[in-house]
Amino acid sequence: MARPVKKKSTKKRRTGEQTLPLTRINYTLLLVGVGVIILGYLFMSEGSVDGFMPITISPLLLVIGYCVIIPVALLYRKREEISRKAETTSKI
């Protein structure tokens, strides 16, 4: 007769130490991104339709804010944190 196979649990073990995933640098970069986006909308609201600011600078600022600064702010980690997390997961 075949032996029943024990299934390993897929739940992660908690070490008791919980930290926030975002640090002060992440929040600072998020604020810079929001500031760049607000500046882009302010330049867009300039009175003239054919001006340099609303047609050229404003879209550039909005693309940089939404597509570069905000994602970098959410994904940024220090190298020390990455190596420390790799060490703790390899010990388990």
MARBA-3410 file (N, C-alpha, C, O; in Angstrom, 1 decimal):
92
0.8,-1.2,0.0,0.0,0.0,0.0,0.9,1.2,0.0,1.9,1.3,0.7 ~ 0.5,2.3,-0.7,1.3,3.5,-0.9,1.1,4.4,0.4,0.1,4.5,1.0 ~ 2.2,5.0,0.7,2.2,5.9,1.9,1.6,7.3,1.4,1.8,7.7,0.3 ~ 0.9,7.9,2.3,0.3,9.2,2.0,1.5,10.2,2.0,2.3,10.2,2.9 ~ 1.5,11.1,1.1,2.6,12.1,1.0,2.1,13.4,1.7,1.0,13.9,1.5
3.0,13.8,2.6,2.6,15.1,3.4,2.9,16.3,2.5,4.0,16.4,1.9 ~ 2.0,17.1,2.4,2.1,18.4,1.6,2.8,19.4,2.5,2.4,19.6,3.7 ~ 3.7,20.1,1.9,4.3,21.2,2.6,3.4,22.4,2.5,2.7,22.7,1.5 ~ 3.4,23.2,3.6,2.5,24.3,3.7,3.1,25.4,2.8,4.3,25.6,2.8 ~ 2.3,26.1,2.1,2.8,27.2,1.3,2.8,28.6,2.0,3.1,29.6,1.4
2.3,28.6,3.3,2.3,29.8,4.0,3.7,30.2,4.4,4.6,29.4,4.8 ~ 4.0,31.5,4.3,5.3,32.0,4.7,5.4,32.1,6.2,4.4,32.5,6.9 ~ 6.5,31.8,6.7,6.7,31.9,8.2,7.1,33.4,8.5,7.8,34.0,7.8 ~ 6.5,33.8,9.5,6.8,35.2,9.9,7.8,35.2,11.1,7.7,34.4,12.0 ~ 8.7,36.1,11.0,9.8,36.1,12.0,9.4,37.1,13.1,10.1,37.2,14.1
8.2,37.7,13.0,7.8,38.6,14.1,8.2,40.0,13.8,7.6,41.0,14.4 ~ 9.1,40.2,12.9,9.5,41.6,12.5,8.8,42.0,11.3,9.0,41.4,10.2 ~ 7.9,43.0,11.4,7.2,43.6,10.3,7.6,45.0,10.1,7.6,45.8,11.0 ~ 8.0,45.3,8.8,8.4,46.7,8.5,7.5,47.2,7.4,7.0,46.4,6.6 ~ 7.5,48.5,7.3,6.7,49.1,6.2,7.5,48.9,4.9,8.8,49.0,4.9
6.9,48.6,3.8,7.6,48.4,2.6,8.3,49.6,2.0,9.2,49.6,1.2 ~ 7.7,50.8,2.3,8.3,52.0,1.8,9.0,52.8,2.9,8.6,52.8,4.0 ~ 10.1,53.4,2.5,11.0,54.1,3.4,10.8,55.6,3.2,10.0,56.1,2.4 ~ 11.6,56.4,3.9,11.5,57.9,3.8,11.9,58.3,2.4,11.3,59.3,1.9 ~ 12.8,57.6,1.8,13.3,58.0,0.4,12.1,57.8,-0.6,11.9,58.6,-1.5
11.4,56.7,-0.4,10.3,56.4,-1.3,9.2,57.5,-1.2,8.7,58.0,-2.2 ~ 8.9,57.9,0.0,7.9,58.9,0.2,8.4,60.3,-0.3,7.6,61.0,-0.9 ~ 9.6,60.6,-0.2,10.2,61.8,-0.7,10.1,61.8,-2.2,9.7,62.8,-2.9 ~ 10.5,60.7,-2.9,10.4,60.6,-4.3,8.9,60.7,-4.8,8.6,61.3,-5.8 ~ 8.0,60.1,-4.0,6.6,60.2,-4.4,6.1,61.7,-4.3,5.4,62.1,-5.2
6.5,62.4,-3.3,6.2,63.8,-3.2,6.8,64.6,-4.4,6.2,65.5,-4.9 ~ 8.0,64.3,-4.8,8.6,65.0,-5.9,7.8,64.7,-7.2,7.6,65.6,-8.0 ~ 7.4,63.4,-7.3,6.6,63.1,-8.5,5.3,63.8,-8.5,4.9,64.3,-9.6 ~ 4.6,63.9,-7.4,3.4,64.6,-7.4,3.6,66.1,-7.6,2.8,66.7,-8.3 ~ 4.7,66.6,-7.1,5.0,68.0,-7.4,5.3,68.3,-8.9,4.8,69.3,-9.4
6.0,67.4,-9.6,6.2,67.5,-11.0,4.9,67.4,-11.8,4.7,68.1,-12.7 ~ 4.0,66.5,-11.4,2.7,66.4,-12.0,1.9,67.7,-11.9,1.3,68.1,-12.8 ~ 1.9,68.2,-10.7,1.1,69.4,-10.4,1.7,70.6,-11.2,1.0,71.4,-11.8 ~ 3.0,70.6,-11.3,3.7,71.7,-12.1,3.3,71.5,-13.6,3.1,72.5,-14.3 ~ 3.2,70.3,-14.1,2.8,70.0,-15.5,1.4,70.5,-15.7,1.2,71.1,-16.8
0.5,70.3,-14.8,-0.9,70.7,-15.0,-1.0,72.3,-14.9,-1.8,72.9,-15.6 ~ -0.2,72.9,-14.0,-0.2,74.3,-13.9,0.4,74.9,-15.2,-0.2,75.9,-15.7 ~ 1.4,74.4,-15.8,1.9,74.9,-17.1,0.9,74.7,-18.2,0.8,75.5,-19.1 ~ 0.1,73.6,-18.1,-0.9,73.3,-19.1,-2.0,74.3,-19.1,-2.7,74.7,-20.1 ~ -2.3,74.9,-17.9,-3.4,75.8,-17.7,-3.0,77.2,-18.1,-3.8,78.1,-17.9
-1.8,77.4,-18.6,-1.4,78.8,-19.0,-2.4,79.3,-20.1,-3.0,78.5,-20.8 ~ -2.6,80.6,-20.1,-3.7,81.2,-20.9,-3.6,80.9,-22.4,-4.6,80.7,-23.1 ~ -2.4,80.9,-23.0,-2.3,80.8,-24.5,-2.3,79.3,-24.9,-1.7,78.5,-24.2 ~ -3.0,79.1,-26.0,-3.1,77.7,-26.5,-1.9,77.3,-27.3,-1.4,76.2,-27.3 ~ -1.3,78.3,-28.0,-0.1,78.0,-28.9,1.2,78.3,-28.2,2.2,78.4,-28.9
1.2,78.4,-26.9,2.5,78.7,-26.2,3.4,77.5,-26.1,3.0,76.4,-26.3 ~ 4.7,77.9,-25.7,5.7,76.8,-25.6,5.4,75.9,-24.4,5.6,74.7,-24.4 ~ 5.0,76.6,-23.3,4.8,75.8,-22.0,3.7,74.8,-22.1,3.9,73.6,-21.8 ~ 2.5,75.2,-22.6,1.4,74.2,-22.6,1.6,73.1,-23.7,1.1,72.0,-23.5 ~ 2.3,73.4,-24.7,2.4,72.4,-25.8,3.6,71.5,-25.6,3.6,70.3,-26.0
4.7,72.0,-25.1,6.0,71.3,-25.0,6.3,70.8,-23.6,6.5,69.6,-23.4 ~ 6.5,71.8,-22.7,7.0,71.5,-21.4,6.0,70.7,-20.6,6.3,69.7,-19.9 ~ 4.7,71.1,-20.6,3.7,70.4,-19.8,3.6,68.9,-20.1,3.6,68.1,-19.1 ~ 3.5,68.5,-21.3,3.4,67.0,-21.6,4.7,66.3,-21.1,4.6,65.2,-20.6 ~ 5.8,66.9,-21.3,7.1,66.3,-20.9,7.1,66.1,-19.4,7.4,65.0,-18.9
6.7,67.1,-18.6,6.6,67.0,-17.2,5.6,65.9,-16.7,5.9,65.2,-15.8 ~ 4.5,65.9,-17.4,3.5,64.9,-17.0,4.0,63.4,-17.3,3.8,62.5,-16.5 ~ 4.6,63.3,-18.4,5.1,61.9,-18.7,6.2,61.5,-17.8,6.3,60.4,-17.3 ~ 7.1,62.5,-17.5,8.2,62.2,-16.6,7.6,61.9,-15.2,8.1,61.0,-14.5 ~ 6.6,62.6,-14.7,6.1,62.4,-13.4,5.4,61.1,-13.3,5.6,60.3,-12.4
4.5,60.8,-14.3,3.7,59.6,-14.2,4.5,58.3,-14.6,4.3,57.3,-14.0 ~ 5.3,58.4,-15.6,6.0,57.2,-16.1,7.4,56.9,-15.6,7.9,55.9,-15.8 ~ 8.0,57.9,-15.0,9.3,57.7,-14.5,9.4,57.9,-13.0,9.8,56.9,-12.3 ~ 9.1,59.0,-12.4,9.3,59.3,-11.0,8.4,58.5,-10.1,8.9,57.9,-9.1 ~ 7.1,58.4,-10.4,6.2,57.6,-9.5,6.6,56.1,-9.5,6.7,55.6,-8.4
6.8,55.5,-10.7,7.2,54.1,-10.6,8.6,53.8,-9.9,8.7,52.9,-9.2 ~ 9.5,54.7,-10.1,10.8,54.6,-9.4,10.6,54.8,-7.9,11.3,54.1,-7.1 ~ 9.8,55.7,-7.5,9.5,55.9,-6.1,8.9,54.6,-5.5,9.2,54.3,-4.3 ~ 8.0,53.9,-6.2,7.4,52.8,-5.6,8.3,51.5,-5.6,8.2,50.7,-4.8 ~ 9.2,51.5,-6.6,10.1,50.3,-6.7,11.5,50.4,-6.1,12.2,49.4,-6.0
11.9,51.6,-5.7,13.2,51.9,-5.2,13.5,51.2,-3.8,12.6,51.3,-2.9 ~ 14.6,50.5,-3.7,15.1,50.0,-2.5,16.6,50.1,-2.4,17.3,50.1,-3.5 ~ 17.1,50.3,-1.2,18.6,50.4,-1.1,19.2,49.0,-1.3,18.5,48.0,-1.0 ~ 20.4,48.9,-1.7,21.1,47.7,-1.9,21.2,46.9,-0.6,21.2,45.7,-0.6 ~ 21.4,47.6,0.5,21.6,46.9,1.8,20.3,46.2,2.1,20.4,45.0,2.6
19.1,46.8,1.9,17.9,46.1,2.2,17.7,44.9,1.3,17.2,43.8,1.8 ~ 18.1,44.9,0.1,17.9,43.8,-0.8,18.8,42.6,-0.4,18.3,41.5,-0.3 ~ 20.0,42.9,0.0,21.0,41.9,0.4,20.5,41.3,1.8,20.7,40.1,2.0 ~ 20.0,42.1,2.7,19.6,41.7,4.0,18.4,40.8,3.8,18.3,39.8,4.5 ~ 17.4,41.1,2.9,16.2,40.3,2.7,16.6,39.0,2.1,16.0,38.0,2.4
17.6,39.0,1.2,18.1,37.7,0.6,18.7,36.8,1.6,18.5,35.6,1.5 ~ 19.4,37.4,2.5,20.1,36.6,3.6,19.0,35.9,4.5,19.1,34.8,4.8 ~ 18.0,36.7,4.9,17.0,36.2,5.8,16.2,35.1,5.1,15.8,34.1,5.7 ~ 15.9,35.2,3.8,15.1,34.2,3.1,15.9,32.9,2.9,15.4,31.8,2.9 ~ 17.2,33.1,2.7,18.0,31.9,2.5,18.2,31.1,3.8,18.5,29.9,3.8
18.1,31.7,4.9,18.3,31.1,6.2,17.1,30.2,6.6,17.2,29.2,7.3 ~ 15.9,30.6,6.1,14.7,29.9,6.4,14.6,28.6,5.7,13.6,27.9,5.9
END
